[in-house]
Amino acid sequence: MKLGYKIFRRECSLLRMGLLVSLTVTVLGISGCEKPEKTSSPARKDWMDHGVVAPVGMSTWKPSIIATVDAQGRRSIFTKLWTGNKASYLFIDAETGKTEQVYPEDSGLGAYGVLMTPENVIYDTMGNHLVAIDVPTHKVRPVGSFDGGFSLGGYVRAGDGTVYAGLYPKATLVSWNPTSKTFINHGVMNDEAWPQYLRPLVMDSSGWLYGSIGLQEGQVVGFHPLTGTKVALIPKDKRRRGQPELFRGEDGQVYANAAGWGWHRLSEGTAMPTEHAPPSEARADGWTFSDGSRITGVNIPERKLSITDVGEEKPRELRFNYHSAGVAIYTIVAGPDGKIYGSTGIPLRIWSFDPATGKMWNSGLGGYDGHINQLVRQGDKLYGAVYSGGQLLEYDPRQPFDDADMTVSKNPRQAHRDPAAVDLYGRPNAVLAHSDGRHILVGGKAARVVRGSGMLIYDTETGEEVMLDRKELLPDHGINAMISLPDGDVLVGTSIHPPTGGSAGTDTTAMLYRFNIATRTITERWPLQPKSPAVYDMVVAADGLVYGLAEPSRFFVFDPASGEFVHQEELSEYGEAAGYMAPRCMSIAPDGNIYAIFQKAVARIEPGTFRHRAIFNTADKITAGIAIQDGRLYFACGSRLFSCALNPSANPQ
């Protein structure tokens, strides 16, 4: 497949009660800030498209902002830009701020770094290709293909110019020699049943290549490209969870360290124990131009950067622009002021929509590039749990928003942070505003590898926080949903899906369990029958029964008094239940009915009768929700906010 320049044609899908109408917008040579489209028709209120909540992007998690020069020798800034599901390459003129945005024909995850070479060529993985980006001409071309995976920023360039890339999830190594035009797939470096993170890559002076592999069981592998010899350097009984350290020291030697194994110096495929290692060799950060001027700050979401020119003491600011179809909405909640609030992921932007005026607003948290998985309302404040540290943020919409790092921000303020949260609920799948009006509960999965979930119980009145270990709950079960029962207990729905980078446990179905918030103990538990790997969401209706959805689209009704499942039904006609990392997809409206969002429809469920029907169908994929306010239900399709009437007109136009 040929890659290179591509005029970006954006498909703006309109929801027409099951009909898909496409508007095609051609974008080339963007200038000025774009405003989100509003595609709803004033004549029809059964559904409304409120537009993109955050038309922003970010640079990658691994380094990809590079100071370089273009074909005319002008200073140019390159970055790999992530704007939702589509990555692109952005070139910014360091004098004028004029940009050129290049879209490769292959799509791929945009979160990971690239490799800059002395030849002014940048290497990246995009789709199933290793691609070369010629900086002077801005042209992108594939140099080799592989069967799935992508680089997590694990690259190294050998002395002869050969570029090596390590691929997730199988720890595959590929290489490209630009002189001989030879692409080689060297195969899997370490065969395991779980996903493997092959990064970084380092070469020693003898031509051996080494790779660090995480996370389930750390390993360091050696590979000799000339002979194809592969060797695992950490003995099986010394392997521990984590990512081993691996770097070239300032003495030119290669060093590695891992928990349970210790420090070793690596040479010619062997590992020799050593008590310590020297500092790593100094490497340029890529922010200095060849003339000595330097990039001193970049804010991709706010579309601004600063450069300190040679001989100048103060930096100058440049404004630049790029196109973004918006980043994904992760959570939606009705606020205390009549507005709808939510957050996006990668980068994190907290946003609001005012139904009265149609005004959309968004802001960041000091450039944080993760996401708030779920926002909930307790009183007049909103609380959100953050991936991947498990922090709990408190936001007062009545006060000015402080766009600063969450460790120093005053609003939102960081109400809870503990390093242990990363392995307990670093991927916070469920946040509960308890019915007592004062407590917030957080659960989920570890950010990586470790099965099971801990729990945070936070008192909004006193600031007291209690953290429970997974051993005090169900060790191999993540927490996917939580609801308050009428007696104050909490009903928890679990997931047996392994966390990112981890392996599955032995349990074969998700569970419901009753949790006493006062004693902090599980008092009863019930396995889902028929078996299901995850509970998506639950609500308690006025009849005292719990109505829930389980993967992929199973509707169940549970009586917490008797511990019996009184109804089971597949709702496959609506598609799978919607939701990202915090799959909130059910809500009870003031009319007492239950509303649920599925990927293809919004459905109404009647308590007592268990009858259900679609009140809104869509050709687009519903991805997140859910908030009900003033007779409307709000949901997301990717980066766009939509709403539909709870009681649609009988004869919509």
N, C-alpha and C positions, 0 to 999 in steps of 0.2 A: 504494500500500500504506500502510495506516495504521500509524504508529509511535506509541509511547507507553509507558505502564506495561505490564509483562508479568510475570505470575507465572512464575518460573523453574521449568521442569520438566526435571529432569535424568534422562537415560536412562542407567542403569547396566547396561551390557551384560555378560551372563555368557557365557563361552565354554563350550559344551556339545558339543564334538566336532562342530562344524558346525551346531549349532542355536543360535539367538539367543533368549535369554530376557530380557525387559526388566522391570526394576523401575523404577517411576516415583516420584520423590521430589519433593514440592512444598515449595518453600522461600519463605517470605515473612516478613519481620521476623526475620532471623537474630539469635540471641544466643548467646554462648559459642563456643568454638573447636570446630570439627568435627574428628572423627577420620576417617581414610580407612576406607571400608567394606572388609570382608574377605568376599568373596562365595564363597570356595572352600568346598567341603563336606568336613568331616573324613573322611567315609566314602569319599571318592574322591580318590586321590592321583595319578592319571594327569595331571591338570592342576591348577593352583592359581592363583587371582587373589590376589595379595598386596596389592593396593590401590594407591592414589595415593601416589607417593613424595614429592611436594612440593605440598601444596594451598595454593599461594601465588599472588600476582599482583604486578604492578608498575604504576607510572605510566608514561606514555609517554616515549619518548626526547626528544621536544620538549615544551616546557612545557605541563602540563595541571593542575598543582596550583594552585588559585585560592582566595583568601580572599574570601568574599562574604557575603551575608545571605539568609535565607529569607523566606517570605511574612509571617512574624511579626516580622521585623526581627532575628531571632537570628543570631548569627555562624555561618556554615556554611562548610565546606571542600568544594570540588568537586575531583574528579579523574576523568580517564578511566582506567579500570582495564583492564589486559590480563591475563586469566587463561586462557592457552591460546589456542584459536582463536576464542573468543567475547569480544568487548569489551563493557563495560558502563560505566555512569556511577554513581559512588559519591558520595553526599552524607553528610558527617560533621558532626554537631552539635558545635560547638566547646566547648560547656559540658559535655556528658555523654559524648560519644563514640558516641552512638547513630547508627546508619547506616541509610540507605535506598539500596538498589542497584537501579538502573533498567536494564532490558534492552530496547534497541530491537529491533524485530522483524527489521530487516535485520541481517545479520551483516557483519563487516568486520574488517580488520586493526586491531589496537588499539595499535600501536606509535607512532603519530604524533600530534602536538599539535593543539590546538584554538585558536579565537579567542574571547576574551572581549570583549564590547562594553559601552559605557556604559549600555545599556538593560537590563543584567543578563541578557542572552541570550548563550549560547555556541553557536558554530557548529562543525560537524564534518562530515566525510564518512563515511558508513556505508553499506556495500553500494554501490549505484549512486545514492545520494542525497546531496545537501547537506541536512543536518538542522539544525534550530534547537532548542536545549535551553533552556527557560524555567526559570531558576534558582529563582524563588520557588515555582513549582508543581511543579517536577521533571518537567514534561511534555516529551516529545520529539515533534517533528513534522517530516516531510519538507517542504522548500520547493522542491525541484526535482530532477530526475533527469538522469542522463547515461549515456552508453554506455561503461561500464567505467572503471576507474582509481580513484584516491583521492588525497587531499592528503597531502603529506609535511610538513605544517605551514606551507605557503606560503599565507598569508592576508593581506589588508589591508582596512581599512575606510576608505571615502572620506568626505569631509566631509558628504555628504548622507545618510550612513548605509548606502550600498550596500556589501555585503560581497563581496569577490572571493576566489576560491580557485583555485590552480593545481594541476593534476592530473597525477600520474604514471600511465602512462609516456609519453603522447604530448604533454606540455606543453600540455594543453588548459586554457583559462581559462573559468570560469563565474562568474556574479554573481547576487546576490539583493538586491532593494530592498524592505525590509520595509514601507516606506510605501505604495508603489504595488503591492506584492505581485507584483513582476515578476521572473521568473527568466530569465536569458539564457545560452545557451551561445555564447560568442564564438569557439569553434573552436580549432584548433591554432595556437599562437603561433610554432612553429618546427618545420618538418617534417623529420624525420630517420629513418633506418632503424633506429636503436638507441633503447633506453629513455632518456627524458629526465627529469631532476629539476628541476622548476620551483619554485624556492624560493631566497630569499624574494621577496615582492612589495613594492614601495614606490611611493608616489605623490608627484609633485611638486606645487607650488602651482598649476600651470596645469591640473591635471586629467589629466596623462599618467600612465599606470601603467607601471612597469618590472618586469621579472622576470629573475632570474638562472637560467640553464639549464646544468646539468652532465649527464654527467661526461665522456662520450667526447670531445666537443669543446665547450669552454665557449662560451657565448653570452650576451649581454645583449640583451633585446628591449624595445622600447617599444611601447605600445598606447594609442590615444586612444579611449576608450569612446564619445564622442559621434559620431565619424566612422567608427569601425571601422578606422582606419589602423594598420597594423602595420609595424614597422621593426626589422631586425636591425642592431645597432650595432657588433659586432665584425667586421671584414672577414675573409673566409675565410682569407687567408694569415696572420692573426694569432691564429687560434683554436688553443688548446692544451687538453690534458686537464686537467680539474679543474672546480671550482665557482667562478665569479667572485664576488668580494665585491660586495655591494650594500647600501647603507644610506642613511638620511637623516642628514646631519651636524647638529651642534649649531647650525649657522648656518641650518638649514632647507632647505639645498640637498641634492640627491641625488647620491651619488658611487658610482662603480663602478671595480673594478680586476680585471685578469686577467693571468696570465702571458702574455707575448708582446704584450700590448696596452697595459698601464700604467694609470695613474690617469686618470679622466675625470669631469668634472662633467656631469650629465645635466639637460637642461631642454627642454621642449616637443618631445620626441622626437629631440633631437640630443645628441651626445656631444662635449664640448670637452676636449682634453687639459689636464691640470693636474699640477704636480709632486708635489703631496701633497694630502691631504684632512684636514679637521678631525676630531676625535673624533666618534663617532656620538652622536646625541641621547640623552639619558637617558630610560630607560623603566622604569616600575615593574615589579618582578618578579612582582607578583600575590600576594605572600605577606603583605601588610599589610592589615588590616581597616580599615574606615572610621573606627573609633574610635581607631586608632593602635596597637592590639595587633597582634601579629605571629606568624605561624607561624615557628618557629625550627628545626624538624627534622621530617622525615617518613620513616618506614621502613615501606613498604607490605608487604613480605614478613613482617616481624615484627609487623605490625599495631599500630604505636604512632606517636605524634607528640608534639611539644612546642609549646606556645604561651607566649609572654611577654606577659602582660597589661599594660595601661597602669598605670604606677606600680610595677610589680614588677621586681626586678632578676634574679630567677631564673625560668626557665621552669617550667611545670608539664607533667607528662606525661599524655597521654590514651591509653587503650587503646580500640581499635575493632575491628570485625569485618566480614568480608565472606565471600561464598561463592566458592569456587574449585573447579572440577572438576580442578584440577591443570594444571601446565605440562608441555610435552612432554619426554620422556626422549630424550636425544641419544645416550648411550653407556652401555654396561654392561660390567663387567669383574669377574672373580673376584679377590678380594683375597687377601692372604697370611695372613689370620686366619680363614678360613672364611666370611667375609661376602661379600655381593655389593655392589659399588660402582657408582656411575654419576654422571651429571650431567644436569641439565635445561637447557633454553634459554629465555631471556627471561622471567624473570631466571635467571641462573646460580645453581643450587643443587647442591652436591655432596651426595649421599645415600648411605646404606648400608642394607642389609637383612640381618638376621641370621636365616638359615633355622632355627637351633636354637630361637630364642625368638619369631620372628615380629615382632621389634621393627624399626620403621622410624625413620630419623633423617635430617634434612637441615639444611644450614646454607649461608649465602651467603659471598660474598667482599667484604665492605664495600659491599654494595648493587650489585655489578657486574651490568649488565643484558644481557650478551652470553651466550655459551655456550662450554663446552668441547666441541669436536667429537668428540674421542676420548680415552679414557683407556686406557693400557696398563700392564702390570706388568713391572717390571724389578727382580729381587730382591725385597726386602720393601717396595718403594716403588712408588707409582703416579705416572705422568707423563701430563700432559694438555696439549694445544695449544688455545689460546684464540682464538676469533673476537672482534674483527676485527683485533687487533694482532699475532697470531702468537706471543704469549708462550708459553713452555713453563713449566709449573708442576710442582713436585715435591711429592708429598704422602706423608707417613709416617703410615699409619693407627694406628700404635702410640702416637703422640704426640697431645697435645690439639690440637683444631682451632682455628685462629685466624681468627675471622670479622672480617677487616680487609681494607682495600684491598690488592690483590695486590702493590703496590709496597713495602709495609711488612710484609705478613703473614709470619710465621715458619714456619707450617705450615698450608696449603701455602705454599711459598716460590717466588718467581719465579726460576727457574734461568736463563732466557734472555729477554732483551728487546732488540730492535733496531728503530729506526724503519723501517729498510729492509724488515723482515719484512712490513709491511702490503701492499706491492706484490709480494712474493715468495710468501708462504703465509699471508696474512692471513685467508684462509678455509681452514683446515687440514683437508683432506679425508682425509689419511692420516698416521698416526703408527705407527712401528714400533719395538718393543723388539727390537733385533738379537739374534740367537742367540749372539753373543759374550758376552752378559751384562753389557755395560757401555755400549753406545751406544744412543741414541735418535735416530731419524730423523724429520723432519717435512717434509711436502710438501703441496701443494694447489693453490690458485689465489690470485690477488690478491684482496683484499677487494672491489675494484671495478675494472672496465674492462679492466685489462691482461691480455692472454692469456699463458698459459704459467705455469710454476711454478719457483720456486727450491727449494732444499733446505737444511735444517738438519741437521748431524751434531753431536750433543752427547755428550760423554764424561762419564758420570755419576761416574766415579772422579776425574778431574782437573778437571772443570768446563770443559775446552777445548771451544770451539764453532767450527764451520766453517760458513759460509754460502756456498752456491753460487748464482750468478745463473742465471736461465733460459737465458741464452746458453750456459752450460756444459752444459745438458741438452737438452731439446727445446723450442725457444722458444714454439711455439703450443700446447703440450700441458700441461694440468694434470696433477697427480699424484693419482690416485684410490685406489690400493692399492699396498702394498709388502709383500714377504715375504722372509725370509732363505732362501737356497738352501744346500744342505749344504756347499758349498765356501766359504761366507761372503759370496759375492756377493749382491746384492739384485736381485730381479726386481720391476720397477716396472710397474704398469698405469696407463694414462693416460686422460684425458678430453679431448675436443675441444669440449665445451660451453663457450660463452663465459662469462666471469665476469659477475656482476651489473652491469648498466649497460653492458656491452661488446658488441662485434659479433663474429660468427663469423670464424674464419680460413679458409684455403683447404684445409686437410687434411680428408680425407673419412672417416677412420676412426681409432679409438684404436689405441694401440701397446702392445706389451710390449717392455721393454728391460732388458738386464742391466747392472747398475751395480756397478763395483768400488769398494768402500768405502775401500780402501787408496790407490788412485791417484785416486779421485774422478772417474772417467771412465766414460762409456758405452762398452761393448765390443761389444755386439750389439743389434740391434733387429728386431722382427717386427711388421708390421701385422696387425691382426685381420682374418681372412677367414672367412666373409663379414664385410662391414664392420659396425662397431658404433661408436656415438659414445662409449662409455665402458665401462671395466672396473669392475665393482663390487667384487669381492673375490677373493682367491686363498688357497689353502693348499697346502703341500707334504706329500704322503702318504709313507708308508714305502717305497713303490715308486719314489720319486724323481721321480714325475710331479707336475706342478702342475695342480690342479683349480681352476677359476675360474668366475665368473659375469660375464656382460657384459649390458649393457642391451638389452632390458628384462628378459629371463629366459633368456638363452642360457647353456647349460652347455657349457664347453669343457675339454678336457684337453690340456696342453702338455708336451712333452718338452724340458726346457732343454738336454739333452745334444745332441740332434739339431737343435733349433730347429724342430721340426715340431708342428703341431696334430694330435693323434692321434684326437681325438673332438670332435664338435660335435653339439649337440642343443638343441632348444627345449623348455623346461619350462613352457610356458604354462599347463598345468593347475593349477599352484600359484599363479598370479598373478605379478606382477612381483617381482623381488628387493626385499627390504625394506632400509630404511636412510635416514637423514637426510643431513646434510652430510658425514658420514664413514660410508659405507655398509658397515659391517662386518656381514656376513651369513653367514659361513662359519666353521666351527671343527672341529677334529679331537678326538674324544673319546678317553678312555683305551682304549676297545675297538677303536680304529683306524679306525672309520667316520667319514665326513665328515657333518656336519650343517649344513643351510642353512636360513635363514629366508626365506620369501617372504610376500607380503602376505596370502595365504590359507592358508598351511600351513607346517609344519615338516617338512622332508624329510630322509631318510637316504640317502646316496650311498655305494655300496660301491666302494672302490678296487680297481682291477684289472678288475672286471666292468663298471663304470660303471652298474650297475643302481641304481635309485632308487625310493623310495616314500614316501608321506606317513605320518608317525607321529602327526601331529596336524593337524586341520583346524579352521578358525575362521571364523565369520561376521563377526568384527571384523577390522579391518585391522592386521596386524602392521607396526610402524613402525621398530623399532630393536632392536639386540642387539649382541653375542651373548656369553653366558658359559655355560660348562658346569662344574658342580661337584656332586660327590656323586650322580652319576647323574641329574641334572636339567639341563635347558637353560632358561636365563632369557632372556626377550625382553620387549619393550614393545609395548603397544597405546596409542599416544598418551601419556597421563600415568600409566598404570597398569602395574605390573610383574606379569608372569605367568611361570609355569614349567610345563614338562611333563616327564614321565618319558622318558628315552631308550629305555626298554624298557617301553612301556605294557602293561598287563595284557591278556590275550587277550579277556576278557569284562568290560569296564568297566561299572560300574553306572550 
